[in-house]
Amino acid sequence: MLLQEFSCLDFTLEGTIAKGDPVCTLRFVRRKDHELAKDGQGFIKTKKAA
């Protein structure tokens, strides 16, 4: 799975073990121009807001 498949998310790498942090910290934040909606199977889908 590629991050490009999730155009509704912004990704930030906030810390890594390789740089001396105690844990890797990855932050995914939903972009404000996308809306969340559950489909019939309980999955969250996003769509570009109108």
C-alpha positions in Angstrom: 0.0 0.0 0.0 1.4 3.4 -1.0 0.8 6.7 0.8 -0.2 8.2 -2.5 -3.4 6.0 -2.3 -4.5 8.1 0.7 -4.7 11.6 -0.8 -7.0 12.6 2.0 -4.1 12.3 4.6 -1.1 14.4 5.4 1.9 12.4 6.7 4.6 13.7 9.0 7.5 11.7 10.4 8.0 13.3 13.8 10.6 11.0 15.3 12.7 8.0 14.5 14.7 5.4 16.5 17.5 5.9 14.0 17.8 9.5 15.1 17.9 8.6 18.8 14.3 8.9 19.7 12.9 6.2 22.0 10.2 5.3 19.4 9.2 6.1 15.8 6.4 8.6 15.6 4.3 8.8 12.4 1.4 11.2 12.3 -1.4 10.9 9.8 -3.9 13.8 9.7 -7.1 13.9 7.6 -7.0 16.9 5.3 -9.8 19.4 6.0 -11.0 19.3 2.4 -12.1 15.6 2.7 -15.1 14.2 4.5 -15.4 10.8 6.2 -18.2 8.4 5.7 -18.8 4.8 6.7 -19.8 2.4 4.0 -22.2 -0.5 4.5 -19.3 -2.8 5.8 -18.1 -0.5 8.5 -15.1 0.8 6.5 -14.3 4.5 6.5 -14.1 6.1 3.1 -13.2 9.6 2.2 -14.4 11.9 -0.5 -13.4 15.4 -1.6 -15.7 18.0 0.1 -17.9 20.0 -2.2 
